[in-house]
Amino acid sequence: MASLLIVYHSRTGGSRQMADAAAEAARAETDTRLMRAREAGPDDLLAADGYLFCAPENLAALSGEMKEFFDRCYYPVLGRIEGRAYAQMVCAGSDGENAARQTARIATGWRLREVQEPLIICTHAQTQEAILAEKTIPDDDLRKCRELGQAMAAGLAMGAF
């Protein structure tokens, strides 16, 4: 059975909800592992056939904990996961584009194959209170996350990527 690794970081719950939704949908067709960025490592990347990275946008950039995951794992798997499929989800307060670009740049270095454009869910959190508050991702947005998880799983299960 194909395997999908979903790595996420979440401080206020938005990214966690997104990753949970994608994992729930993916489990029907793949061996799906959902891991926090601080717990995932090179061996987890090596053991998976494809990846879904999910992180918040912090200060118009990829969250520090997700970046630390990439920093810690980058060289140990370099040249060993080339060609594997990946997609990403970003939970953003504004546009999320820079966080998505940072993840894509790292994936390009690993020679991963992007199989879906980034899914960016915008919470429109712009005040200190809204930014620090626990997030509730709307059902329509969670449906998009489930669809992405299901599409990743189906593509891996069929050998399409």
SULPEZI-V303035 format. One record per residue. N is the residue number from 1. OMEGA is omega as a letter, one per 30 degrees, with the letter a starting at -180 (999 if undefined). D_CENTER is the distance of its C-alpha to the mean C-alpha in Angstrom with 1 decimal. Layout:
{{N	OMEGA	D_CENTER} {N	OMEGA	D_CENTER}}
//
This chain:
{{1	l	20.8} {2	a	17.6} {3	l	14.8} {4	l	11.0} {5	l	9.0} {6	l	6.0} {7	a	5.6} {8	l	5.6} {9	l	8.5} {10	l	10.8} {11	a	14.4} {12	l	15.8} {13	a	14.0} {14	a	12.2} {15	l	8.5} {16	l	9.9} {17	l	11.6} {18	a	8.8} {19	l	7.0} {20	a	10.7} {21	l	11.6} {22	a	9.3} {23	l	10.5} {24	a	14.0} {25	a	14.3} {26	a	13.1} {27	l	15.5} {28	a	18.5} {29	a	18.1} {30	l	16.2} {31	a	16.3} {32	l	12.9} {33	l	12.0} {34	a	9.9} {35	l	10.2} {36	a	10.3} {37	a	9.7} {38	a	13.5} {39	a	14.3} {40	a	12.3} {41	a	14.4} {42	a	15.7} {43	l	17.3} {44	l	14.2} {45	a	12.8} {46	a	16.3} {47	a	16.6} {48	l	13.8} {49	a	14.5} {50	a	11.0} {51	l	7.3} {52	a	4.1} {53	a	1.7} {54	a	2.5} {55	l	6.0} {56	l	9.5} {57	l	11.9} {58	l	14.8} {59	l	18.1} {60	a	16.7} {61	l	14.4} {62	a	11.1} {63	a	11.8} {64	a	14.2} {65	l	12.7} {66	l	9.4} {67	l	11.9} {68	l	14.1} {69	l	11.8} {70	l	11.7} {71	a	15.5} {72	a	16.4} {73	a	14.9} {74	a	15.6} {75	l	19.3} {76	a	19.6} {77	a	17.6} {78	a	18.7} {79	a	20.7} {80	a	19.7} {81	a	16.5} {82	l	17.6} {83	a	17.2} {84	a	14.3} {85	l	12.0} {86	l	8.5} {87	a	6.6} {88	l	4.2} {89	l	4.9} {90	l	7.2} {91	a	9.8} {92	l	12.9} {93	l	16.5} {94	a	17.9} {95	l	16.3} {96	a	12.9} {97	a	14.0} {98	l	14.5} {99	l	11.1} {100	l	9.8} {101	l	12.8} {102	l	12.3} {103	l	9.0} {104	l	10.9} {105	l	13.9} {106	l	12.6} {107	l	11.5} {108	l	14.9} {109	l	16.6} {110	a	15.3} {111	l	16.5} {112	a	13.5} {113	l	14.0} {114	a	11.9} {115	l	12.6} {116	l	11.5} {117	a	11.7} {118	l	9.0} {119	a	9.2} {120	l	10.5} {121	a	12.1} {122	l	15.0} {123	a	16.8} {124	l	19.7} {125	a	20.2} {126	l	22.7} {127	l	25.1} {128	a	24.9} {129	a	25.3} {130	a	22.6} {131	a	20.1} {132	a	20.9} {133	l	21.3} {134	a	19.2} {135	l	17.2} {136	a	17.8} {137	a	15.5} {138	a	18.1} {139	a	18.4} {140	l	18.2} {141	l	14.8} {142	l	13.7} {143	l	15.4} {144	l	13.3} {145	l	10.1} {146	l	12.4} {147	l	13.6} {148	l	10.4} {149	l	10.0} {150	l	13.7} {151	l	13.8} {152	a	11.5} {153	a	13.7} {154	a	16.8} {155	l	16.4} {156	a	15.9} {157	a	18.8} {158	a	21.0} {159	l	20.4} {160	l	19.6} {161	999	16.9}}
//
